[in-house]
Amino acid sequence: MKLIRIKEGKDRALLRRHPWVFESAIAKGGADAGETVRVESAQGEFLAWAAYSPQSKIRARAWSFDEKQRIDAAFFAHRIAAAVRARARFDIRSNGLRLVHGEADGLPGLIVDRYGDTLVAQFLSAGAERWKSVLVDALLAETGLGQLYERSDASARGLEGLPEVTGWLRGEGTTQRVLQEHDWQLGLDIAQGHKTGFYLDQRDSRKRFADYTARLQFQRVLNCYCYTGGFTVAALAGGAAHVTSIDSSGPALEQARANVALNGHDLARCEFLDADVNASLRRFAQEGRTFDAIVLDPPKFAPTVAHAERAARAYKDINRLAFKILEPGGVLFTYSCSGGISADLFHKIVASAGADAGVDGYIHERMGGAPDHPMTIAFPEGEYLKGLVVMRKA
């Protein structure tokens, strides 16, 4: 077994069972891409079994901290079974859910979502890529399904020195699916949609938005970065009189229209704008147009901490503009899916945006990803999605 040795004093994270080993922490050693290595302290003590990635700054990702553990097909079958069993204990009201969430489930670099009778997987690390066929067999055996589509087209693959790959690994046929979520349905395309086809992590936030809409009787709703209209459908299900939805993707807006119709809502209650969100918010402010509720669910502005400062300015700008057009007593659902923006920093950004807009508000809730997208005690980086529900003071 090949090994890598950690520099003196650089083993504290591994001793806390954090799964990442950065290039700068390694004193010596190496292996082929995805190969399992023994990770040792500077004194030669066992720390972990890990998958080696020669081109990534995260040079190794731990599979196990048990020296007696064998990293083989049985190991992966056990980890996948544990992840699937865990989801059965969560309150997930949908036929679409995340079955494997990377490091949180002890499988770094592996993301697996289920859409009805189909699995969609992303193999984002050298280790996951090396064990791909074993992982696919274990996933299908554990779920009893026969279809698995690969969406290994995320930018993280490039950091691992891996090419983007998509297509059927098992099964074939149409990539169109209809997701049953809470009291509504949402159409999607697992081959073309964002991530693995859809944003399953916002499932519970969409339900909360529908609940707020029903309870507070929102009349005019604005859904920014609406993608395929999940929050739009939720608002209509909650009884909103009119929903304006903005996105810069024409195909996403077409799917949003289709999702509104799929749920039997009148398209006359909707306005879809193929436009830039910032420019639209400024135009609404100039026109004096206001809303009872606004959703800000932008794309990832800060993939890493290094991008945080620039991203903070972008988040502040859109939240400041949103506060300006939010009616007193209105509610803002605002989110960041950037791993480089902590929950505390995001709160400070929103507070600063409110101050610049001359607005104060009550924080009703802090939001996060749905429970099938967990973070763990040992891996706080799993908390990439964070949100605030803010009611503007009258």
C-alpha positions in Angstrom: 0.0 0.0 0.0 1.4 3.4 -0.9 1.5 6.1 1.7 1.7 9.8 2.3 3.2 11.4 5.4 1.8 14.5 6.9 4.1 17.4 8.1 4.6 18.0 11.8 1.6 19.8 13.2 -0.5 19.4 10.1 -2.5 16.4 11.3 -4.9 18.2 13.6 -7.8 18.2 11.1 -7.4 14.5 10.4 -7.4 13.8 14.1 -10.8 15.5 14.2 -11.8 13.3 11.3 -12.0 16.0 8.8 -11.7 14.2 5.4 -9.4 16.6 3.5 -5.7 16.6 3.2 -4.3 19.6 1.4 -1.1 19.6 -0.8 0.6 22.0 1.6 0.2 19.5 4.5 2.0 16.6 2.8 5.7 16.0 3.6 6.2 13.1 1.2 4.6 10.4 -0.7 2.2 10.0 -3.6 0.2 7.6 -5.8 -1.8 7.3 -9.0 -5.1 9.2 -9.4 -7.7 7.8 -7.2 -5.5 5.2 -5.6 -6.0 4.4 -2.0 -3.1 5.5 0.2 -2.2 5.1 3.9 -2.0 8.5 5.5 0.5 8.7 8.4 1.5 11.4 10.9 5.1 12.8 10.9 5.8 10.1 13.6 4.5 7.3 11.3 1.2 6.8 13.1 -1.9 5.8 11.1 -4.4 8.6 10.4 -6.6 7.5 7.6 -7.1 5.6 4.3 -7.6 8.1 1.6 -8.0 8.5 -2.2 -5.1 10.3 -3.7 -5.5 13.1 -6.2 -2.2 14.2 -7.8 -3.7 17.3 -9.6 -5.9 18.7 -6.8 -5.0 21.1 -4.0 -7.1 18.7 -1.9 -4.4 16.1 -2.5 -6.2 13.3 -0.6 -9.7 12.6 0.6 -10.3 10.2 3.5 -12.4 7.1 3.0 -11.9 5.8 6.6 -10.2 6.5 9.8 -10.2 2.9 10.9 -6.8 1.2 10.3 -8.4 -2.2 10.1 -10.8 -1.1 7.3 -10.3 -2.5 3.8 -11.2 -0.2 1.0 -12.9 -2.5 -1.4 -16.3 -3.2 -3.1 -17.8 -4.3 0.2 -16.7 -1.1 1.9 -18.5 1.0 -0.7 -21.6 -1.2 -0.7 -21.8 -0.7 3.1 -21.4 3.1 2.9 -24.1 3.4 0.2 -26.5 1.2 2.2 -26.0 3.4 5.2 -26.6 6.6 3.2 -29.8 5.2 1.7 -31.1 4.0 5.1 -30.4 7.4 6.6 -32.7 9.0 4.0 -35.5 6.7 5.1 -35.5 8.3 8.5 -35.8 11.9 7.1 -39.1 13.6 6.4 -38.8 13.9 2.7 -42.1 14.6 0.9 -41.0 14.1 -2.7 -40.1 11.3 -5.1 -36.8 13.2 -5.7 -34.1 13.2 -3.1 -30.4 13.1 -2.5 -29.2 9.7 -1.6 -25.5 10.4 -1.3 -24.0 13.7 -0.3 -20.3 13.3 -0.7 -18.2 13.8 2.4 -21.3 13.9 4.7 -21.9 10.3 3.8 -18.3 9.2 3.9 -18.0 9.1 0.1 -16.0 12.2 -0.9 -16.6 13.3 -4.5 -19.8 11.3 -5.0 -23.2 12.9 -5.4 -26.3 10.8 -6.1 -29.8 12.0 -6.6 -32.9 10.0 -7.2 -35.7 11.1 -9.5 -38.5 8.5 -9.3 -37.1 5.4 -10.9 -33.8 7.0 -12.0 -30.6 7.7 -10.3 -28.3 10.6 -11.4 -24.7 10.6 -10.2 -21.8 13.0 -10.2 -18.3 11.5 -9.8 -16.3 14.6 -8.8 -13.1 13.3 -7.4 -10.3 11.1 -8.5 -11.3 8.5 -5.9 -14.9 8.4 -6.9 -13.9 8.2 -10.6 -11.5 5.2 -9.9 -14.3 3.3 -8.1 -17.1 4.3 -10.5 -18.2 0.9 -11.7 -18.2 -0.5 -8.2 -20.2 2.5 -6.9 -22.7 2.2 -9.8 -23.3 -1.5 -9.1 -23.7 -0.9 -5.4 -26.2 2.0 -5.9 -28.4 0.0 -8.2 -28.3 -3.1 -6.0 -29.2 -1.1 -2.9 -32.1 0.8 -4.5 -33.3 -2.0 -6.8 -33.4 0.4 -9.7 -32.1 -0.1 -13.3 -31.4 3.3 -14.6 -28.4 5.6 -13.7 -27.4 8.7 -15.6 -24.0 10.4 -15.1 -23.8 14.1 -14.8 -20.0 14.5 -14.2 -19.9 17.9 -15.9 -19.3 20.1 -12.8 -16.3 22.4 -12.7 -14.9 20.4 -9.8 -13.9 17.7 -12.2 -11.4 20.0 -13.9 -9.7 20.7 -10.5 -9.1 16.9 -10.3 -7.7 16.7 -13.8 -10.7 14.8 -15.0 -12.7 15.5 -18.2 -16.4 16.3 -18.1 -18.6 13.2 -18.8 -22.4 12.8 -19.2 -24.6 10.0 -20.4 -26.3 6.8 -19.4 -24.2 4.4 -17.3 -27.1 1.9 -16.9 -30.3 2.0 -18.9 -31.4 4.3 -21.6 -34.4 6.4 -22.8 -35.8 9.9 -22.3 -34.2 12.2 -19.8 -37.4 14.1 -19.0 -38.9 13.5 -15.6 -41.7 14.8 -13.4 -41.0 15.4 -9.8 -43.7 15.1 -7.2 -42.9 17.6 -4.4 -45.2 18.4 -1.5 -48.5 19.4 -3.2 -47.2 20.2 -6.6 -45.3 18.7 -9.6 -42.2 20.0 -11.3 -40.9 18.9 -14.7 -37.2 18.6 -15.3 -34.5 17.2 -17.6 -31.7 15.2 -15.9 -29.5 15.7 -18.9 -29.8 19.5 -19.3 -30.9 20.8 -15.9 -28.5 22.4 -13.4 -26.6 20.2 -11.0 -28.1 16.7 -11.5 -31.2 18.2 -13.1 -32.8 20.2 -10.3 -32.3 22.1 -7.0 -33.5 19.4 -4.6 -31.8 21.2 -1.7 -34.5 24.0 -1.8 -37.4 21.6 -1.4 -38.2 22.6 2.2 -37.7 26.3 1.5 -40.2 26.1 -1.4 -42.8 24.6 1.1 -42.1 27.3 3.6 -42.6 30.0 1.0 -45.9 28.4 0.0 -46.9 28.4 3.7 -46.0 32.1 4.2 -47.8 33.0 1.0 -51.0 31.3 2.3 -50.8 32.7 5.8 -49.8 36.3 4.9 -51.9 36.4 1.7 -49.2 37.8 -0.6 -50.7 39.4 -3.7 -47.6 40.4 -5.6 -44.6 38.1 -5.6 -41.2 38.5 -7.2 -39.1 35.4 -7.9 -35.5 36.3 -8.9 -33.2 33.8 -10.5 -36.3 31.7 -10.9 -34.7 28.9 -12.9 -37.6 26.5 -13.7 -40.1 28.1 -11.4 -40.0 26.1 -8.2 -40.7 29.1 -6.0 -43.1 30.4 -8.6 -45.3 27.3 -8.4 -45.0 27.3 -4.6 -46.3 30.9 -4.5 -49.2 30.1 -6.8 -50.0 27.0 -4.7 -50.1 29.3 -1.6 -52.6 31.6 -3.3 -50.5 34.5 -4.7 -52.5 36.7 -7.0 -49.5 37.4 -9.3 -45.9 36.2 -9.6 -43.2 37.9 -11.6 -40.3 35.5 -12.4 -36.9 36.6 -13.7 -34.1 34.5 -15.2 -31.5 35.0 -17.9 -32.1 31.5 -19.4 -34.8 31.2 -22.0 -35.1 27.4 -21.8 -35.4 27.6 -18.0 -38.2 30.1 -18.3 -40.0 27.8 -20.8 -39.8 25.0 -18.3 -41.1 27.4 -15.6 -44.1 28.2 -17.8 -44.7 24.5 -18.3 -44.5 23.8 -14.6 -47.1 26.5 -13.9 -49.4 24.9 -16.4 -48.6 21.4 -15.2 -50.1 22.3 -11.8 -53.2 23.8 -13.2 -52.5 27.5 -12.5 -53.5 30.3 -14.8 -50.6 31.7 -16.7 -52.3 35.0 -16.7 -51.3 35.2 -13.0 -47.6 35.1 -14.1 -45.1 37.3 -15.8 -41.8 35.8 -17.0 -38.9 38.0 -17.8 -35.8 36.9 -19.7 -33.6 39.6 -18.1 -30.8 40.5 -15.8 -31.9 40.5 -12.2 -29.9 43.5 -11.1 -31.1 45.6 -14.0 -34.7 44.5 -13.4 -34.6 45.4 -9.7 -33.2 48.9 -10.5 -35.9 49.4 -13.1 -38.6 48.3 -10.7 -37.3 50.8 -8.1 -37.3 53.6 -10.7 -40.9 52.7 -11.7 -42.0 52.6 -8.1 -43.1 49.0 -8.5 -43.2 47.1 -5.2 -43.8 43.5 -4.0 -45.3 41.8 -1.0 -42.7 39.0 -1.1 -39.4 38.5 -2.9 -37.2 35.5 -3.4 -33.5 36.0 -4.1 -31.9 32.6 -4.9 -28.9 33.5 -7.0 -26.2 31.2 -8.4 -23.0 30.5 -6.6 -21.1 33.9 -6.4 -18.2 32.6 -4.3 -17.2 29.0 -4.9 -14.3 29.4 -2.4 -13.3 31.8 0.4 -10.9 33.5 -2.0 -13.9 34.8 -3.9 -15.8 35.9 -0.8 -15.0 39.7 -1.0 -16.2 40.1 -4.5 -19.2 37.9 -3.9 -20.1 39.9 -0.8 -20.5 43.0 -2.9 -22.7 41.1 -5.4 -24.9 39.7 -2.6 -25.2 43.1 -0.9 -26.2 44.8 -4.1 -29.1 42.5 -5.0 -30.4 42.5 -1.4 -30.2 46.3 -1.1 -32.2 46.6 -4.3 -34.7 44.0 -3.1 -35.2 45.8 0.2 -36.0 49.0 -1.7 -38.9 47.5 -3.6 -40.2 45.3 -0.7 -43.4 46.6 0.8 -43.4 47.4 4.6 -44.6 44.2 6.2 -43.4 42.2 3.2 -41.1 39.2 3.4 -37.7 38.6 1.7 -36.5 35.0 1.3 -32.8 35.5 0.5 -30.2 32.8 0.0 -26.5 32.1 -0.7 -25.4 28.7 -2.0 -21.7 29.8 -2.0 -19.4 27.7 0.1 -17.1 30.7 0.5 -19.8 32.7 2.3 -20.4 31.6 5.9 -23.8 31.9 7.6 -22.5 34.7 9.8 -21.0 36.6 6.9 -24.2 36.3 4.9 -26.2 37.7 7.9 -23.8 40.7 8.0 -24.1 41.2 4.2 -27.9 41.3 4.4 -27.8 43.6 7.4 -25.5 46.0 5.5 -27.8 45.9 2.5 -30.7 46.8 4.7 -28.8 49.7 6.3 -27.9 51.1 2.9 -31.5 50.8 1.8 -32.7 52.5 4.9 -34.7 49.4 5.9 -34.8 47.2 9.1 -36.5 43.9 9.4 -37.3 41.0 11.6 -35.4 37.8 10.9 -38.2 35.1 11.1 -36.1 32.1 10.2 -32.7 30.9 9.2 -32.9 28.5 6.3 -30.6 25.7 5.1 -30.5 22.8 2.7 -33.1 20.0 2.9 -32.2 17.2 5.4 -31.1 14.9 2.6 -28.2 17.4 2.0 -26.7 17.1 5.4 -23.6 18.6 7.0 -21.9 16.7 9.7 -20.0 17.6 12.9 -16.7 16.8 11.3 -17.4 18.5 8.0 -18.9 21.9 8.5 -18.1 22.8 4.9 -21.2 20.8 4.0 -23.3 23.9 5.0 -23.0 25.5 1.6 -26.7 26.7 1.4 -27.9 29.3 3.9 -30.8 31.6 3.9 -32.7 34.2 5.9 -36.4 35.0 6.0 -36.7 38.7 6.7 -39.9 40.6 7.3 -39.5 44.4 6.6 -40.6 46.5 9.5 -43.6 48.6 8.7 
